[in-house]
Amino acid sequence: MVYTLSGVRFPTVPSVYKSNGFSSNGDRRNANISVFLKKHSPSRKILAEKTSYDSESRPSTVAASGKVLVPGTQSDSSSSSTDQFEFTETAPENSPASTDVDSSTMEHASQIKTENDDVEPSSDLTGSVEELDFASSLQLQEGGKLEESKTLNTSEETIIDESDRIRERGIPPPGRGQKIYEIDPLLTNYRQHLDYRYSQYKKMREAIDKYEGGLEAFSRGYEKMGFTRSATGITYREWAPGAKSAALIGDFNNWDANADIMTRNEFGVWEIFLPNNVDGSPAIPHGSRVKIRMDTPSGVKDSIPAWINYSLQLPDEIPYNGIYYDPPEEERYIFQHPRPKKPKSLRIYESHIGMSSPEPKINSYVNFRDEVLPRIKKLGYNAVQIMAIQEHSYYASFGYHVTNFFAPSSRFGTPDDLKSLIDKAHELGIVVLMDIVHSHASNNTLDGLNMFDGTDSCYFHSGARGYHWMWDSRLFNYGNWEVLRYLLSNARWWLDEFKFDGFRFDGVTSMMYTHHGLSVGFTGNYEEYFGLATDVDAVVYLMLVNDLIHGLFPDAITIGEDVSGMPAFCIPVQDGGVGFDYRLHMAIADKWIELLKKRDEDWRVGDIVHTLTNRRWLEKCVSYAESHDQALVGDKTIAFWLMDKDMYDFMALDRPSTPLIDRGIALHKMIRLVTMGLGGEGYLNFMGNEFGHPEWIDFPRAEQHLSDGSVIPGNQFSYDKCRRRFDLGDADYLRYRGLQEFDRAMQHLEDKYEFMTSEHQFISRKDEGDRMIVFERGNLVFVFNFHWTKSYSDYRIGCLKPGKYKVALDSDDPLFGGFGRIDHNAEYFTFEGWSDDRPRSIMVYAPSRTAVVYALVDKEEEEEEAVVEEVVVVEEEEPIEE
């Protein structure tokens, strides 16, 4: 277990002290301690704008009954927020649920009645089925294809009442799961495994419908578990079946373990109700520290509540503290802007809040909102993928060793600061994706889930199966009922409460296989995917979470990090697939690193094309030349592989370049463009790499002494290489500027032509002798000359459509650090006759190490050009008045 000081937290956090005014049975006001200072700034509460939405119609199944509170708000009624829905009867020991879905792991902690419950549990789980109008949001287009209507819903729906609408939406029932065999006939050889997998998914859906009222209600676990606030007080519930006793402790009761003893039900859920103080104020003040003390099989331990929505590392402390986060109404951020429309093509800017400043420090949500989001918008990206949101005590884990799953990282600010960031992104039309970690959890026991109730099997598999030896982390038991509730509710929480627009699921390969993909080389043989090594419980969870996300948030985006190439990974669940929208095309980055270690003469253009296009039919991919993985210390970015130490001395324009710099700048642009052009239906770039950010990422760290006596040197907790030097890309006197301008032009080209999602794609040339790659996507023709010395005049390029072509993007443009060998005013007219299996062709000049994109000029553009030329002629002929 490794801890590190995480640097600066809240500059306004006061010193923590304990009050002597506590009374266990009386008014608790004198014991109210808060880590937040009283704010004297103007309120941040903003009235929501009224806007319209396109609603995607879906048949609903079970809807929760009764009134429901919007998460993050307080009830105006006297009843507890946990009383706003009906609970169902628990399953008898011999019920179908106990026989079909392994009753030993399916404990129903939600079957709880509080002292305020006055509604008898309902056994009627059919709910009300709302018939939605498909015609309101979909239109039947030519060819029988359904497309989204461009007409907005005329009803006044705002982002602020989105949660209420989601509750009414429901999730479609499971389909037959048989379409995958039509899409990929090879899967019929593995029908037994796939049908079993789908039957397990259907049984789980049926059990959730029967005992929880459906996925929609099941995924609102945060309204029952953890801390819930009502008009009369605070209820705290925690699932800890291994604990012998439990008590809620914190600043509010002077950490007295005898003051607030919790009671346990038959499902291992501990509970306590804290009534309001006599003046109506809550028993636990906003911002005060809280923990649960449990007597466990491994001893007495204090743990941060598993469902805590904020945790904080105070000065001079190593473990984090759970913080009761319930700000006054006037201090809560109110979302103002609707979610952007789901983009047709996805251009992702991968980001990390903490290292997003040019200065050597931990950056904030607020600074990212004000400084980085406008940059992303200007660069032309339509999505930002944010890493390290879930709280993680070890900063250098890049956010992947999560300790508190429902808490946004306090290193960067408060939960309301994060909400304001997401709202600003939506205002700019940027989709916000979260890098979510459900594949494993931190090994920490003091501030994480590990050994939460004193056993190693509370949230995780026990023994070796529950431990990832390479990551030194714990592995979830996806067959456990309460683990499903926890993780499904976690996904819903981030989408509903914070308005994220989707997820990039980390480590999915590790989830889907019991070997976790370690020391396994996936060859594409289907035996590797459908056998005893497949963790069916984990795959079923992925199907459930995709079902949940797409059912309640139809425009949400899910991306899976899978290196194995699992078939049907991006096929809808109802058709038998796992349900992701996109797969990360991880092989591409590995291929580029492999090539960059070779001489140019040893590159094979056919190998490049094969890697870029090697993906499954009807399964969309997000491609990238490099991500954060390649930028970490111990690895190299593409720019560093290409230019190495010359980057330190020859990137200034007032100095002569070197052959290494010229080669590096040229190939850096070509690699990115060919990856975006052929690699998939989405594209990703890690922040700063668009301009060839120098050096590597190295988190602040101390010297480590290993058990074998070896020592890993530290960096004296330096933040010097844990930042992004955006100033380099902005400097007009540095060559980084040209790389940044090219990336910007590349994004805007895709925005204009949407070539990544064009149905027309044809690779007409892969010439190993000439080192040429030529392909069409949409109305664009991409021409790449990877030869290091040879340029080709009057080079015949095959094309499909007749007409006039013009240069749309040229990597050799001086604006992009090129040599200006292409005439952008030239027009290229097609010749009839077959060339490279194309009915027509154009003749072009293809300079060495250059990529040029030619666009077909349509009639409207020709007419506009003619008008401009006519105006110019008239102005030239106009006589000068004497």
Secondary structure, 3 states (H helix, E strand, C coil): CCCCCCCCCCCCCCCCCCCCCCCCCCCCHHHCCCCCCCCCCCCCCCCCCCECCCCCCCCCCCCCCCCCCCCCCCCCCCCCHHHCCCCCCCCCCCCHHHHHCCCCCCCCCCCCCCCCCCCCCCCCCCCCCCCCCHHHCEEECHHHCEEECCCCCCCCECHHHHHHHHHHHCCCCCCCCCCHHHHCHHHHHHHHHHHHHHHHHHHHHHHHHHHHCCHHHHCCHHHCCEEEECCCEEEEEEECCCCCEEEEEEHHHCCCCCCCECEECCCCEEEEEEECCCCCCCCCCCCCEEEEEEEECCEEEEECCCCCCCEECCCCCCCCEEECCCCCHHHCCCCCCCCCCCCCCEEEEEEECCCCCCCCCCCCHHHHHHHHHHHHHHHCCCEEEEECCEECCCHHHCCCCCCEEEEECCCCCCHHHHHHHHHHHHHCCCEEEEEECCCCECCCCCCCCCCCCCCCCCCECCHHHHEECCCCEECECCCCHHHHHHHHHHHHHHHHHCCCCEEEECCHHHHHECCCCCCCCCCCCHHHCCCCCECHHHHHHHHHHHHHHHHHCCCCEEEECCCCCCCCCCCCHHHCCCCCCEEEECHHHHHHHHHHCCCHHHCCHHHHHHHHHCCCCCCEEEECCCCHHHHECCCCCHHHHHHHHHHHCCCECCCCCCHHHHHHHHHHHHHHHHHHHHCCCEEEEECCHHHCCCCCECCCCCCEECCCCCEECCCCCCCCCCCCCHHHHHCCCECHHHHHHHHHHHHHHHHHHCHHHCCCEEEEEEECCCCEEEEEECCEEEEEECCCCCCEEEEEEEECCCCEEEEEEECCCHHHCCCCCCCCCCCEECEEEEECCEEEEEEEEECCCEEEEEEECCHHHHHHHHHHHHHHHHHHHCCCCC
